[in-house]
């Protein structure tokens, strides 16, 4: 828990966009990213400083880009490193690709009139992983199966809980049966 707590503090310290961008460029050399220009919509959606990541520590993404606000991108980076340590412990193999759904989407939290953290490019939905030998691990298909794939998925979720403000897995509700939702919004949930 000690490392995870300090990781979360690190991500929070990057809440200032200028500090965050500088940290991304100087302290995270394994991160491949481009700056996304600010965007604001009529509905109040958008971001100030977007970080469009294509790889972290040799881990790629499918789809190939993950665009988040800078502090969220920092949290993603920390989580990918921790998640991959657990993959090697539990599965004996590295993760090479994180499978995901959207990051930015101008929409409300389902069933409410409140904007989702996705509307601020401050959230990410993760649906699975590909290992170095080509094995796919699916949140939907493997979460409820006994064995190392399910053990790894729980470990990846637990690592996320220590880094992101909000981590929702299939344990949360049926809407998350096929993905982990993580965000750096004001709520605090780990399930
Ligand atoms: Zn989500």
Boltz pocket constraint, residues with backbone or C-beta under 6 A from the ligand:
constraints:
  - pocket:
      binder: B
      contacts: [[A, 102], [A, 118], [A, 123], [A, 124], [A, 125], [A, 180], [A, 181], [A, 182]]
      max_distance: 6.0
